[in-house]
């Protein structure tokens, strides 16, 4: 009989949530490194970056991937159901198997969120009336696929963005704009986001994906790995599908 799990989602510590690095942060960074490298190795077509690039990152670089002012890392943790049953009512923790992850960048100012006019992206609202976020690198470990982890992480991203949005200058119910950029051949991921309320709104380049993901340092490494022909392609070909979800803070 296959082992049964329950799943919980968590935002890893960031400057937004705590004043200093928690004592276990090096351990959290190592666990995230292992999960991210697994993602790049087992699902290479789903990511703009590569395993060859990121396996060379230092421990300090992995720590910087988590501890950043402009984004939060979300993880999905698998808890054996038998253990969950032994502690009814206990709050889920980061203990357990890290089964999935995602990065949520934001809130982004309008000028930084905006894509070039030729992308066809619709105009976004002012920073006084909505917050703007970009979700990237959604991944579920092969051992836990088919159990709805993608939906859990997308919902965690929505919930986090909504929770961060009250208190805008307008003092009105705030809007949340959440965006993803997806390769057009990744039909399963396109369907997942569509089922989660995201709408296809534009097309843009791989370079814009790196920029809006806040990964310009990785973009330079990506360029070094490409032929001259592919460099032009990544800079000019509008192949990334842009999807957005709009939500209202109650």
Backbone as CSV, one residue per row, in Angstrom:
resi,resn,N_x,N_y,N_z,CA_x,CA_y,CA_z,C_x,C_y,C_z
1,UNK,0.840,-1.202,0.000,0.000,0.000,0.000,0.872,1.248,0.000
2,UNK,0.588,2.156,-0.924,1.381,3.378,-1.047,1.191,4.261,0.184
3,UNK,2.287,4.902,0.577,2.235,5.802,1.721,1.364,7.006,1.396
4,UNK,0.485,7.366,2.298,-0.420,8.494,2.104,0.157,9.744,2.772
5,UNK,-0.099,10.890,2.138,0.428,12.150,2.655,-0.660,13.205,2.743
6,UNK,-0.432,14.132,3.645,-1.147,15.402,3.614,-0.117,16.465,3.243
7,UNK,-0.587,17.592,2.725,0.335,18.606,2.216,0.008,19.971,2.806
8,UNK,1.055,20.735,3.054,0.894,22.108,3.524,1.833,23.010,2.739
9,UNK,1.472,24.272,2.603,2.321,25.236,1.906,2.819,26.291,2.895
10,UNK,4.038,26.762,2.666,4.677,27.705,3.585,5.503,28.713,2.802
11,UNK,5.555,29.943,3.292,6.483,30.944,2.775,7.769,30.847,3.585
12,UNK,8.892,30.684,2.926,10.164,30.622,3.634,10.517,31.993,4.216
13,UNK,11.335,32.022,5.247,11.698,33.303,5.872,12.284,34.279,4.851
14,UNK,11.927,35.545,4.991,12.441,36.590,4.111,12.533,37.877,4.916
15,UNK,13.215,38.890,4.405,13.285,40.171,5.119,11.920,40.785,5.368
16,UNK,10.921,40.350,4.599,9.575,40.885,4.767,8.898,40.344,6.017
17,UNK,9.313,39.152,6.456,8.603,38.504,7.551,9.402,38.415,8.846
18,UNK,10.724,38.589,8.770,11.540,38.487,9.975,12.734,39.420,9.875
19,UNK,13.185,39.928,11.003,14.234,40.948,10.997,15.624,40.363,10.759
20,UNK,15.807,39.096,11.072,17.127,38.500,10.919,16.999,37.050,10.485
21,UNK,18.075,36.504,9.971,18.073,35.118,9.527,17.807,34.182,10.704
22,UNK,16.874,33.250,10.551,16.637,32.284,11.634,17.829,31.331,11.755
23,UNK,18.028,30.741,12.922,19.185,29.857,13.136,19.249,28.693,12.151
24,UNK,18.093,28.207,11.695,18.085,27.051,10.800,18.127,27.452,9.325
25,UNK,18.416,28.712,9.025,18.363,29.161,7.641,19.324,28.400,6.727
26,UNK,20.581,28.120,7.141,21.463,27.340,6.255,20.859,25.997,5.862
27,UNK,20.172,25.354,6.816,19.522,24.076,6.517,18.381,24.265,5.518
28,UNK,17.600,25.339,5.692,16.510,25.619,4.756,17.058,25.875,3.357
29,UNK,18.160,26.606,3.277,18.761,26.896,1.979,19.240,25.622,1.296
30,UNK,19.818,24.696,2.067,20.292,23.437,1.474,19.112,22.602,0.978
31,UNK,18.023,22.611,1.722,16.850,21.842,1.302,16.239,22.440,0.036
32,UNK,16.225,23.755,-0.026,15.699,24.400,-1.234,16.622,24.124,-2.427
33,UNK,17.918,24.170,-2.214,18.875,23.858,-3.281,18.607,22.469,-3.854
34,UNK,18.426,21.484,-2.986,18.188,20.114,-3.438,16.898,20.027,-4.254
35,UNK,15.855,20.701,-3.806,14.579,20.649,-4.507,14.672,21.346,-5.857
36,UNK,15.319,22.515,-5.882,15.455,23.270,-7.132,16.294,22.509,-8.155
37,UNK,17.403,21.897,-7.722,18.230,21.148,-8.650,17.493,19.917,-9.165
38,UNK,16.684,19.303,-8.316,15.844,18.193,-8.785,14.901,18.673,-9.879
39,UNK,14.314,19.852,-9.670,13.382,20.401,-10.657,14.072,20.631,-11.996
40,UNK,15.248,21.219,-11.960,15.968,21.520,-13.200,16.437,20.249,-13.895
41,UNK,16.711,19.207,-13.121,17.195,17.961,-13.695,16.067,17.135,-14.285
42,UNK,14.928,17.096,-13.591,13.837,16.215,-14.029,12.838,16.895,-14.958
43,UNK,12.786,18.230,-14.938,11.842,18.952,-15.800,12.553,20.117,-16.495
44,UNK,13.592,19.831,-17.277,14.405,20.913,-17.841,13.638,21.846,-18.765
45,UNK,12.639,21.340,-19.484,11.909,22.185,-20.431,10.972,23.160,-19.745
46,UNK,10.737,22.990,-18.446,9.793,23.847,-17.729,10.443,25.118,-17.204
47,UNK,11.761,25.229,-17.319,12.459,26.351,-16.710,13.368,27.032,-17.727
48,UNK,13.528,28.341,-17.563,14.440,29.084,-18.420,15.885,28.800,-18.040
49,UNK,16.143,28.594,-16.750,17.489,28.282,-16.287,17.781,26.800,-16.511
50,UNK,18.993,26.370,-16.159,19.390,24.979,-16.369,20.096,24.418,-15.138
51,UNK,20.125,23.093,-15.061,20.826,22.421,-13.984,22.325,22.720,-14.070
52,UNK,22.862,22.796,-15.285,24.287,23.063,-15.460,24.685,24.418,-14.889
53,UNK,23.800,25.394,-15.001,24.080,26.728,-14.461,23.995,26.732,-12.944
54,UNK,22.887,26.206,-12.410,22.619,26.393,-10.984,23.359,25.411,-10.081
55,UNK,23.820,24.306,-10.618,24.589,23.383,-9.762,25.926,23.994,-9.350
56,UNK,26.332,25.075,-10.020,27.588,25.745,-9.689,27.401,26.858,-8.655
57,UNK,26.153,27.117,-8.259,25.922,28.176,-7.283,26.577,27.824,-5.944
58,UNK,27.065,28.833,-5.264,27.659,28.654,-3.937,26.551,28.646,-2.883
59,UNK,26.854,28.193,-1.664,25.854,28.271,-0.593,25.338,29.692,-0.381
60,UNK,26.219,30.683,-0.550,25.797,32.069,-0.381,24.805,32.474,-1.472
61,UNK,25.022,31.998,-2.682,24.097,32.319,-3.772,22.742,31.656,-3.558
62,UNK,22.745,30.437,-3.021,21.461,29.786,-2.728,20.730,30.533,-1.621
63,UNK,21.468,30.982,-0.629,20.840,31.761,0.446,20.219,33.032,-0.111
64,UNK,20.906,33.667,-1.062,20.383,34.896,-1.662,19.137,34.638,-2.498
65,UNK,18.978,33.416,-2.994,17.770,33.078,-3.750,16.528,33.105,-2.853
66,UNK,16.730,32.874,-1.556,15.614,32.854,-0.609,15.497,34.190,0.117
67,UNK,16.609,34.658,0.655,16.600,35.866,1.486,16.713,37.094,0.588
68,UNK,15.586,37.583,0.096,15.571,38.705,-0.831,14.364,39.586,-0.550
69,UNK,14.534,40.871,-0.785,13.475,41.834,-0.479,12.334,41.809,-1.475
70,UNK,12.601,41.350,-2.695,11.613,41.509,-3.767,10.796,40.262,-4.040
71,UNK,11.019,39.192,-3.280,10.320,37.939,-3.586,10.270,37.045,-2.360
72,UNK,9.369,36.068,-2.426,9.275,35.065,-1.373,9.245,33.688,-2.037
73,UNK,9.901,32.720,-1.405,9.883,31.344,-1.891,8.804,30.583,-1.141
74,UNK,7.945,29.936,-1.884,6.894,29.099,-1.312,7.276,27.641,-1.478
75,UNK,7.071,26.842,-0.453,7.341,25.413,-0.559,6.104,24.628,-0.128
76,UNK,5.977,23.467,-0.732,4.908,22.531,-0.363,5.571,21.349,0.347
77,UNK,5.089,21.058,1.546,5.690,20.025,2.375,4.734,18.836,2.480
78,UNK,5.293,17.643,2.284,4.520,16.409,2.403,4.696,15.834,3.804
79,UNK,3.568,15.571,4.458,3.577,14.999,5.799,2.916,13.620,5.738
80,UNK,3.598,12.553,6.166,2.954,11.239,6.189,1.650,11.299,6.972
81,UNK,0.591,10.787,6.379,-0.729,10.886,6.999,-0.759,10.253,8.379
82,UNK,0.002,9.184,8.569,0.017,8.517,9.868,0.530,9.457,10.947
83,UNK,1.545,10.270,10.617,2.066,11.216,11.590,1.068,12.327,11.855
84,UNK,0.362,12.765,10.802,-0.624,13.816,10.972,-1.745,13.376,11.888
85,UNK,-2.113,12.090,11.769,-3.203,11.577,12.599,-2.825,11.502,14.072
86,UNK,-1.517,11.434,14.368,-1.093,11.313,15.751,-1.124,12.649,16.487
87,UNK,-1.149,13.742,15.750,-1.134,15.064,16.376,-2.272,15.911,15.818
88,UNK,-3.512,15.536,16.118,-4.638,16.293,15.577,-4.624,17.740,16.048
89,UNK,-4.878,18.647,15.109,-4.949,20.060,15.448,-3.618,20.773,15.447
90,UNK,-2.518,20.028,15.313,-1.197,20.660,15.304,-0.985,21.389,13.992
91,UNK,-0.373,22.556,14.046,-0.113,23.332,12.842,0.990,22.668,12.026
92,UNK,0.794,22.529,10.712,1.838,21.940,9.870,3.119,22.773,9.924
93,UNK,4.243,22.113,9.773,5.536,22.788,9.827,6.332,22.457,8.571
94,UNK,7.554,23.010,8.503,8.448,22.717,7.387,9.099,21.346,7.515
95,UNK,8.898,20.674,8.651,9.390,19.312,8.803,8.615,18.397,7.869
96,UNK,9.307,17.491,7.235,8.682,16.611,6.266,9.421,16.698,4.941
97,UNK,8.892,16.015,3.931,9.510,16.042,2.612,9.106,17.316,1.867
98,UNK,10.096,18.038,1.360,9.781,19.196,0.528,9.427,18.675,-0.859
99,UNK,8.168,18.790,-1.206,7.651,18.133,-2.401,7.416,19.082,-3.570
100,UNK,7.495,20.384,-3.339,7.261,21.337,-4.420,7.647,22.730,-3.985
101,UNK,7.774,23.616,-4.956,8.154,24.986,-4.633,7.698,25.938,-5.731
102,UNK,7.729,27.220,-5.401,7.413,28.284,-6.358,8.044,29.563,-5.839
103,UNK,8.220,30.529,-6.720,8.740,31.840,-6.348,7.676,32.878,-6.679
104,UNK,7.404,33.752,-5.730,6.438,34.823,-5.926,7.162,36.146,-5.773
105,UNK,7.272,36.902,-6.852,7.968,38.182,-6.820,6.967,39.328,-6.760
106,UNK,7.218,40.280,-5.841,6.343,41.420,-5.719,6.292,41.926,-4.280
107,UNK,5.465,42.951,-4.047,4.724,43.664,-5.097,5.674,44.493,-5.956
108,UNK,5.415,44.508,-7.268,6.257,45.196,-8.227,5.619,46.511,-8.632
109,UNK,6.385,47.596,-8.699,5.827,48.855,-9.197,5.437,48.719,-10.662
110,UNK,4.487,49.535,-11.088,3.939,49.414,-12.437,5.013,49.505,-13.508
111,UNK,5.985,50.408,-13.341,7.002,50.579,-14.380,7.887,49.341,-14.503
112,UNK,8.050,48.600,-13.426,8.871,47.393,-13.458,8.069,46.188,-13.943
113,UNK,6.777,46.191,-13.627,5.899,45.099,-14.036,5.592,45.155,-15.529
114,UNK,5.540,46.366,-16.097,5.092,46.554,-17.467,5.987,45.823,-18.465
115,UNK,5.340,45.212,-19.470,6.042,44.593,-20.581,6.113,45.590,-21.745
116,UNK,7.021,45.383,-22.697,7.088,46.283,-23.856,5.739,46.367,-24.569
117,UNK,5.420,47.533,-25.160,4.116,47.712,-25.823,3.814,46.663,-26.888
118,UNK,4.854,46.179,-27.601,4.593,45.220,-28.675,4.260,43.822,-28.165
119,UNK,4.257,43.644,-26.839,3.848,42.344,-26.282,2.340,42.148,-26.362
120,UNK,1.612,43.264,-26.465,0.154,43.177,-26.479,-0.466,43.075,-25.106
121,UNK,0.333,43.246,-24.049,-0.198,43.130,-22.688,-1.187,44.255,-22.404
122,UNK,-2.269,43.961,-21.695,-3.238,45.006,-21.347,-2.641,45.956,-20.319
123,UNK,-3.137,47.184,-20.258,-2.624,48.120,-19.245,-2.971,47.636,-17.844
124,UNK,-2.069,47.886,-16.915,-2.334,47.502,-15.526,-2.779,48.730,-14.748
125,UNK,-3.323,48.506,-13.565,-3.776,49.597,-12.728,-2.629,50.318,-12.055
126,UNK,-2.940,51.435,-11.430,-1.922,52.202,-10.719,-1.500,51.457,-9.460
127,UNK,-0.348,51.832,-8.940,0.146,51.204,-7.719,-0.717,51.558,-6.510
128,UNK,-1.528,52.600,-6.614,-2.411,52.985,-5.517,-3.634,52.080,-5.424
129,UNK,-3.956,51.412,-6.516,-5.196,50.643,-6.534,-4.997,49.135,-6.644
130,UNK,-3.800,48.687,-6.977,-3.561,47.248,-7.076,-2.097,46.933,-6.807
131,UNK,-1.856,45.728,-6.333,-0.489,45.235,-6.231,-0.247,44.264,-7.384
132,UNK,1.008,44.171,-7.804,1.367,43.380,-8.981,2.449,42.384,-8.617
133,UNK,2.237,41.147,-9.027,3.124,40.051,-8.643,3.401,39.175,-9.858
134,UNK,4.523,38.482,-9.811,4.829,37.491,-10.841,5.224,36.186,-10.177
135,UNK,4.587,35.115,-10.612,4.859,33.786,-10.055,5.674,32.989,-11.059
136,UNK,6.680,32.303,-10.563,7.559,31.551,-11.452,8.056,30.288,-10.760
137,UNK,8.640,29.407,-11.574,9.335,28.215,-11.061,8.439,27.307,-10.230
138,UNK,7.191,27.155,-10.623,6.303,26.223,-9.919,6.716,24.796,-10.270
139,UNK,6.931,23.986,-9.247,7.457,22.638,-9.467,6.911,21.682,-8.431
140,UNK,6.590,20.473,-8.871,6.206,19.387,-7.966,7.154,18.218,-8.192
141,UNK,7.687,17.670,-7.106,8.600,16.538,-7.192,7.912,15.347,-7.863
142,UNK,8.688,14.592,-8.639,8.123,13.455,-9.362,7.425,12.468,-8.431
143,UNK,7.944,12.338,-7.210,7.363,11.379,-6.260,5.983,11.805,-5.779
144,UNK,5.602,13.071,-6.005,4.325,13.569,-5.483,3.440,14.174,-6.575
145,UNK,3.748,13.908,-7.825,2.943,14.458,-8.901,1.602,13.749,-8.986
146,UNK,0.636,14.457,-9.541,-0.699,13.904,-9.652,-1.524,14.043,-8.395
147,UNK,-1.040,14.814,-7.429,-1.743,14.968,-6.150,-2.161,16.417,-5.890
148,UNK,-2.136,17.229,-6.952,-2.651,18.595,-6.830,-1.702,19.601,-6.241
149,UNK,-0.397,19.302,-6.230,0.546,20.231,-5.609,0.630,21.544,-6.378
150,UNK,0.524,21.471,-7.714,0.555,22.698,-8.502,-0.560,23.640,-8.106
151,UNK,-1.751,23.103,-7.943,-2.894,23.922,-7.522,-2.673,24.505,-6.131
152,UNK,-2.098,23.698,-5.234,-1.827,24.181,-3.880,-0.856,25.354,-3.893
153,UNK,0.193,25.254,-4.703,1.189,26.322,-4.754,0.622,27.578,-5.408
154,UNK,-0.176,27.406,-6.442,-0.805,28.569,-7.085,-1.742,29.258,-6.100
155,UNK,-2.521,28.474,-5.367,-3.422,29.069,-4.378,-2.630,29.757,-3.271
156,UNK,-1.510,29.156,-2.875,-0.663,29.784,-1.854,-0.144,31.124,-2.348
157,UNK,0.203,31.197,-3.636,0.641,32.464,-4.204,-0.455,33.503,-4.190
158,UNK,-1.652,33.113,-4.563,-2.797,34.034,-4.521,-3.042,34.518,-3.092
159,UNK,-3.066,33.581,-2.156,-3.357,33.929,-0.765,-2.300,34.880,-0.206
160,UNK,-1.037,34.615,-0.524,0.037,35.473,-0.017,-0.100,36.879,-0.596
161,UNK,-0.334,36.980,-1.902,-0.473,38.292,-2.538,-1.672,39.049,-1.982
162,UNK,-2.775,38.368,-1.766,-3.964,39.020,-1.210,-3.714,39.502,0.213
163,UNK,-2.979,38.703,0.992,-2.724,39.074,2.391,-1.792,40.271,2.495
164,UNK,-0.946,40.474,1.481,0.011,41.578,1.512,-0.565,42.872,0.961
165,UNK,-1.779,42.842,0.408,-2.288,43.987,-0.345,-3.049,45.038,0.441
166,UNK,-3.700,44.774,1.577,-4.426,45.835,2.272,-3.510,46.985,2.675
167,UNK,-4.107,48.156,2.903,-3.350,49.304,3.364,-2.781,50.159,2.267
168,UNK,-3.298,50.031,1.051,-2.836,50.880,-0.032,-3.305,52.310,0.174
169,UNK,-2.685,53.221,-0.565,-2.985,54.641,-0.400,-4.465,54.939,-0.607
170,UNK,-5.086,54.217,-1.519,-6.483,54.500,-1.865,-7.441,54.219,-0.716
171,UNK,-7.042,53.332,0.230,-7.912,52.925,1.325,-9.220,52.305,0.829
172,UNK,-9.199,51.774,-0.385,-10.338,51.062,-0.936,-9.978,49.583,-1.019
173,UNK,-10.986,48.711,-1.202,-10.639,47.309,-1.420,-9.638,47.203,-2.569
174,UNK,-8.482,46.644,-2.280,-7.393,46.627,-3.258,-7.536,45.460,-4.228
175,UNK,-6.976,45.644,-5.406,-6.914,44.573,-6.394,-5.535,43.942,-6.368
176,UNK,-5.470,42.702,-6.784,-4.220,41.973,-6.918,-4.122,41.481,-8.362
177,UNK,-2.974,41.711,-8.970,-2.710,41.221,-10.324,-1.536,40.246,-10.232
178,UNK,-1.787,39.003,-10.604,-0.774,37.951,-10.503,-0.506,37.397,-11.898
179,UNK,0.768,37.361,-12.279,1.141,36.988,-13.645,2.080,35.791,-13.662
180,UNK,1.978,35.007,-14.736,2.929,33.927,-14.996,3.335,33.989,-16.465
181,UNK,4.545,33.548,-16.766,5.049,33.448,-18.130,5.380,31.988,-18.386
182,UNK,4.823,31.415,-19.452,4.890,29.973,-19.678,5.332,29.684,-21.105
183,UNK,6.140,28.652,-21.280,6.517,28.214,-22.617,5.276,27.651,-23.321
184,UNK,5.043,27.999,-24.577,3.803,27.576,-25.259,3.664,26.069,-25.430
185,UNK,4.786,25.331,-25.401,4.706,23.879,-25.564,4.317,23.154,-24.273
186,UNK,4.311,23.875,-23.171,4.015,23.242,-21.883,2.505,23.248,-21.650
187,UNK,1.816,22.382,-22.375,0.360,22.384,-22.374,-0.224,22.052,-21.003
188,UNK,0.427,21.164,-20.261,-0.093,20.788,-18.945,-0.095,21.992,-18.007
189,UNK,0.979,22.800,-18.051,1.066,23.965,-17.175,0.093,25.049,-17.641
190,UNK,-0.040,25.225,-18.944,-1.013,26.188,-19.461,-2.423,25.822,-18.996
191,UNK,-2.745,24.549,-19.052,-4.070,24.089,-18.619,-4.260,24.279,-17.118
192,UNK,-3.189,24.038,-16.351,-3.264,24.195,-14.898,-3.597,25.636,-14.531
193,UNK,-2.905,26.587,-15.132,-3.159,27.991,-14.813,-4.518,28.439,-15.331
194,UNK,-4.908,27.952,-16.490,-6.229,28.294,-17.015,-7.324,27.817,-16.061
195,UNK,-7.169,26.598,-15.552,-8.142,26.055,-14.606,-8.130,26.810,-13.283
196,UNK,-7.027,27.531,-13.004,-6.907,28.300,-11.762,-7.326,29.758,-11.947
197,UNK,-7.939,30.072,-13.085,-8.487,31.403,-13.299,-7.597,32.374,-14.042
198,UNK,-6.447,31.921,-14.536,-5.552,32.788,-15.285,-6.014,32.892,-16.738
199,UNK,-5.804,34.062,-17.332,-6.239,34.335,-18.694,-5.026,34.679,-19.553
200,UNK,-4.990,34.143,-20.756,-3.927,34.425,-21.718,-4.080,35.868,-22.204
201,UNK,-3.041,36.714,-21.963,-3.186,38.135,-22.284,-2.114,38.669,-23.226
202,UNK,-0.977,37.970,-23.406,0.092,38.579,-24.201,1.155,37.539,-24.533
203,UNK,2.162,37.985,-25.275,3.361,37.197,-25.573,4.584,38.075,-25.329
204,UNK,5.665,37.469,-24.857,6.879,38.231,-24.638,8.103,37.340,-24.823
205,UNK,9.285,37.905,-24.621,10.529,37.195,-24.895,11.090,36.515,-23.643
206,UNK,12.038,35.619,-23.885,12.726,34.985,-22.770,13.509,35.985,-21.942
207,UNK,14.072,36.980,-22.580,14.801,38.007,-21.848,13.881,38.765,-20.908
208,UNK,12.669,39.078,-21.351,11.704,39.760,-20.490,11.300,38.865,-19.327
209,UNK,11.232,37.567,-19.564,10.917,36.643,-18.464,11.981,36.723,-17.387
210,UNK,13.242,36.720,-17.785,14.325,36.853,-16.812,14.234,38.183,-16.076
211,UNK,13.995,39.265,-16.831,13.953,40.595,-16.202,12.830,40.679,-15.185
212,UNK,11.636,40.301,-15.569,10.499,40.454,-14.666,10.519,39.431,-13.533
213,UNK,11.273,38.343,-13.716,11.467,37.401,-12.610,12.527,37.883,-11.629
214,UNK,13.219,38.986,-11.973,14.273,39.491,-11.101,15.541,38.674,-11.179
215,UNK,15.787,38.028,-12.320,16.921,37.121,-12.468,17.935,37.622,-13.486
216,UNK,18.242,38.922,-13.496,19.169,39.455,-14.492,20.572,38.879,-14.348
217,UNK,21.001,38.562,-13.135,22.321,37.948,-12.983,22.350,36.571,-13.633
218,UNK,21.271,35.814,-13.487,21.186,34.507,-14.133,21.051,34.646,-15.649
219,UNK,20.458,35.758,-16.095,20.330,36.006,-17.529,21.701,36.078,-18.195
220,UNK,22.652,36.726,-17.541,23.995,36.801,-18.106,24.622,35.411,-18.211
221,UNK,24.387,34.576,-17.217,24.891,33.199,-17.282,24.202,32.431,-18.400
222,UNK,22.905,32.664,-18.576,22.163,32.010,-19.651,22.747,32.395,-21.010
223,UNK,23.032,33.672,-21.210,23.587,34.125,-22.486,24.904,33.431,-22.796
224,UNK,25.716,33.253,-21.774,27.015,32.620,-21.979,26.875,31.177,-22.462
225,UNK,25.736,30.551,-22.164,25.530,29.149,-22.535,24.904,28.986,-23.914
226,UNK,24.569,30.103,-24.596,23.837,30.049,-25.862,24.732,30.343,-27.056
227,UNK,24.350,29.783,-28.194,24.988,30.160,-29.454,24.520,31.555,-29.841
228,UNK,25.213,32.177,-30.789,24.823,33.513,-31.225,23.389,33.517,-31.761
229,UNK,23.026,32.470,-32.482,21.675,32.387,-33.038,20.630,32.319,-31.928
230,UNK,20.912,31.510,-30.904,19.949,31.369,-29.822,19.899,32.622,-28.952
231,UNK,21.001,33.352,-28.855,20.968,34.617,-28.128,19.969,35.567,-28.758
232,UNK,19.987,35.655,-30.090,19.027,36.511,-30.809,17.606,36.019,-30.556
233,UNK,17.424,34.709,-30.581,16.095,34.130,-30.368,15.545,34.502,-28.998
234,UNK,16.365,34.329,-27.969,15.905,34.619,-26.601,15.622,36.099,-26.396
235,UNK,16.319,36.943,-27.145,16.130,38.379,-26.993,14.951,38.922,-27.793
236,UNK,14.589,38.244,-28.876,13.603,38.830,-29.792,12.335,38.015,-30.014
237,UNK,12.408,36.701,-29.885,11.236,35.862,-30.187,10.200,35.959,-29.070
238,UNK,9.002,36.362,-29.432,7.924,36.511,-28.435,7.166,35.192,-28.337
239,UNK,7.733,34.284,-27.575,7.156,32.945,-27.468,6.596,32.637,-26.081
240,UNK,6.985,33.411,-25.075,6.475,33.146,-23.725,5.024,33.583,-23.624
241,UNK,4.159,32.675,-23.205,2.735,32.987,-23.015,2.567,33.733,-21.690
242,UNK,1.938,34.889,-21.747,1.711,35.707,-20.548,0.274,35.493,-20.089
243,UNK,0.091,35.030,-18.849,-1.236,34.806,-18.290,-1.366,35.598,-16.996
244,UNK,-2.549,36.137,-16.764,-2.783,36.935,-15.567,-4.056,36.489,-14.856
245,UNK,-4.005,36.677,-13.536,-5.176,36.466,-12.668,-5.411,37.748,-11.881
246,UNK,-6.658,38.173,-11.804,-7.010,39.359,-11.046,-7.883,38.960,-9.860
247,UNK,-7.548,39.486,-8.689,-8.320,39.180,-7.486,-8.613,40.456,-6.712
248,UNK,-9.620,40.392,-5.869,-10.012,41.535,-5.045,-9.829,41.201,-3.570
249,UNK,-9.249,42.118,-2.838,-9.108,41.950,-1.390,-10.436,42.283,-0.737
250,UNK,-10.951,41.340,0.028,-12.250,41.571,0.666,-12.122,42.474,1.891
